[in-house]
Amino acid sequence: MSKGITPVDPNSFFANRFKNQVLFVTGAAHSSIGGATAIRAAREGAKVFCVDIKADKLNQTVQEIKAQGGQAIALVTDLCEAKAADHAVAECVAQFGGLNLVLNAAGVMDGNDPSRPPDFENTTHLLPAAIHTATDEYWHNVMNSNINGIFYSMRAQLRQLVAQEKGGAIVNIGSIAGIIGLPGNPAYSASKHAVTGLTRNAAIDYAPFGIRVNSVNMAQTDTPMVFRAMEFVKWAIDKGMGSGMASFKSASLLSAHEPDKRGATPWEQAAVILFLLSADASNITGACYATDGGWTTY
Ligand SMILES: NC(=O)c1ccc[n+]([C@@H]2O[C@H](COP(=O)([O-])OP(=O)(O)OC[C@H]3O[C@@H](n4cnc5c(N)ncnc54)[C@H](O)[C@@H]3O)[C@@H](O)[C@H]2O)c1
């Protein structure tokens, strides 16, 4: 009989851990990993600048922070544009007077606009597919969000952090697909391996500036992205297209032994992300943490 592990309490926080710190979060829509991190960081005293393309869900994150007595600002924008990333950082500095910490969580798994509900039937050309059947649009859209978006974001953030001369810390979100392959998801796997590369590169280039850069790389974490992916897998199986990403391995070590086979929660990810952004991680840079319940262990 397996004994489950109690997940991180969504209400837990360390008082004042990020007092007087400004945290910039991309992909901060409510119920996402970025949203949970923003909410917990605000409880811990951070002023949080929240960016996402999903207006309603982004505003929900900021409203929740304000309702709990925290400080947050929302900016709805598409980070695939370099100018949008530059503008977002400039706004953060204008509103909060600077920037200390960053979580780059924005990302997509398929080539659809993430702010629109999934319509697999009418967007088959944008869905994950093995290389020989993948379309240019699928490839370019995923790469644009997951590589160009994070490059533009990091460039704008690092320009500000370097100019401030006060150090800082960045956490990028990669994936198990940034460490190993993920069946049926060539653009996602390639783009997340690029996040690993950007993280390691930036760790080297910005150590002289006292800026630490790390990544977290999760398996199934129960957010809108995963619910969308599960719907996609079910749809693909029903269509006789195969089971894609769930075809070889469908659970992490911990998930396999959970009585309800649960994935990670966004709060479990937020706890590690905030540790990496905190002073307790003062000796950690260039690390690509497998926050994956043991997925990449076997
Ligand atoms: N949930 C998982 O199981 C899982 C597993 C591995 C990696 N990840 C990664 O974790 C990160 C966070 O994802 P999540 O699970 O919270 O899913 P999510 O879909 O809830 O959050 C991602 C957010 O990024 C936003 N976004 C995407 N492209 C954007 C763009 N160009 N501009 C602005 N915002 C944009 C989306 O609107 C969305 O709100 C992603 O990078 C994802 O690839 C998630």
The ligand as a Gaussian input file, in Angstrom:
#p B3LYP/6-31G(d) Opt

LIG

0 1
 N        2.394000      22.096000     -15.867000
 C        3.329000      21.205000     -16.195000
 O        3.154000      20.002000     -16.034000
 C        4.639000      21.655000     -16.756000
 C        5.628000      20.683000     -16.977000
 C        6.843000      21.081000     -17.448000
 C        7.101000      22.415000     -17.707000
 N        6.120000      23.332000     -17.508000
 C        6.425000      24.734000     -17.792000
 O        6.028000      25.538000     -16.709000
 C        5.803000      26.872000     -17.179000
 C        4.513000      27.373000     -16.577000
 O        3.450000      26.606000     -17.123000
 P        2.147000      26.215000     -16.296000
 O        2.203000      24.762000     -16.072000
 O        1.977000      27.110000     -15.156000
 O        1.062000      26.428000     -17.422000
 P        0.115000      27.642000     -17.744000
 O       -0.318000      27.450000     -19.154000
 O       -0.918000      27.757000     -16.710000
 O        1.077000      28.907000     -17.612000
 C        1.872000      29.407000     -18.645000
 C        1.449000      30.843000     -18.876000
 O        2.319000      31.451000     -19.842000
 C        1.536000      32.362000     -20.576000
 N        2.200000      32.633000     -21.844000
 C        2.558000      31.735000     -22.775000
 N        3.127000      32.360000     -23.819000
 C        3.129000      33.690000     -23.513000
 C        3.586000      34.837000     -24.198000
 N        4.136000      34.762000     -25.410000
 N        3.434000      36.046000     -23.593000
 C        2.859000      36.149000     -22.378000
 N        2.410000      35.081000     -21.684000
 C        2.543000      33.870000     -22.257000
 C        0.218000      31.644000     -20.775000
 O       -0.836000      32.528000     -21.095000
 C        0.021000      30.943000     -19.431000
 O       -0.792000      31.672000     -18.555000
 C        5.795000      26.801000     -18.695000
 O        7.017000      27.308000     -19.198000
 C        5.689000      25.310000     -18.975000
 O        6.277000      24.936000     -20.205000
 C        4.891000      22.990000     -17.026000

